[in-house]
């Protein structure tokens, strides 16, 4: 695979994940809850990946010959937890605010690396953290927002989703697997399902709108689980995590634009300025001297 094709795949994966927030909000507007949308999204996303494996013979390998336990734990504490808490946050807050909270994973990942390796942040990392935090203050429109009307629970869940996502990114980078990318994705998603069904029993599919719920699950699972997971697993090894992180930041403007165009959430010039600072911080955080 060529380098440019790998770059395009990472951009597609990030953009797909960026669209997810607005479509989840649209599903909520049709009367579904996070307790219905989350298991539908994870279930249909997992089924979709296994169907892809069925038609891709190179992925027909024994999953237990790879680091399946580590991949499964990442699926449970990374993918599953991120999806659960982020979907709850989306029910409490605007999609644009949720994606800004999720993007705090950038400085959280830096902090996690510093803690694990027992080191202080590098100069460029410190600048990046400052830019991201400053950008967040502007992007959440802190000066014009009526904080009394915002859900504190929603903000808390948004930040927890960022922490869970940083755990997913950090530990995925620590696991070496010789399995095909599709099988890695399938193991992560499949391991997350039992925990998902403990939180949200699959009986949610058995009601009058069960067919429509499965259709939403198919769309959301495709955008949130299938396209990003497969695209990243194929593209990132070809271009490296540093460039992938910078390209992945396209998720933020895509998500904000989607929130504006699809569900009509307003965006001010000050908020755009904040997003520019956040993107600048992400790029600087990946700077290698």
C-alpha positions, 0 to 999 in steps of 0.5 A: 500500500502506498503512503498516500493511500494510507494517509487518505485512509486515516483521514477517512477514519477520522472524518467518519468518527467526526460525523458520529456525534451529529447522527447520534443526536438525530437518533436521540431526537427520534426518541431513542435513549443512550441505553438503546443506541449504545448497544445497537451501535456496538452490536451492529458494528461488531457484526459488520466487522465479522462480515468483512472478515468472512469475505476477506480470506487473509483475515481467516486466522486463529485469533487466539494466536495473537495477543487476544487478551490484551486486545480484548482488555483494550476493547473493554476499557477503551472502545466500550467505555468510550462509547458508553460514556460519550453517548451519555454525554451526547444526551446531556450536551450539544454535539459540538461541546461533547466533541471538544470535551472528547478532544481533551484526550490529547493532553491526557495522553501526554500526561499518561505517558509522563506518569507511566514513564516517570518523566516531565513533559517536554517543552513542546508538549507543555506548549501543546497542553497550554494551547489545547486548554486555552483553545478549549476555553474559547471553543466552549464559548466560556464567556457567553455560556450560561453554565447554570443551564449546562449538565454537570453530569454531561461535562463529567461524562464528556471528560471521562470519555476523553480519558477512556479514549486516551487509555485506548490510544496509549495502550493500543500503541503498546501492543504488538500484534501480527494478526490482520487489522480486521481480526484485531478490530473484531477481537476488540469489539467482540470482547466489549460486547459482554460488558455492554450487555451487562450495562444494557441488556440486549432486550432493548431490541425487542420493542415496536421500534426494534427494526429502526433501532437496528438500522440506526445501530448499523449506521452508527456502528459503521461510522463509529466502529467499522470505518475508524477502527479498520482504517486506522489499523491499516493506515497507521502502521504505514505512516506512523502514530505521529502523522496519524495523530495530526491527520486524525485531528481533522475529526474536530472540524468535521464534527463541528461542521456536521453539528452546524449543518446537520442539526443546526448548532450555532458556532461563533467566530470565537469558537472557531478560534478556539478550535484552531488553537486546539488543532495547533496544540495537537500538531505541536504535541506530535512535533519531533525535534 
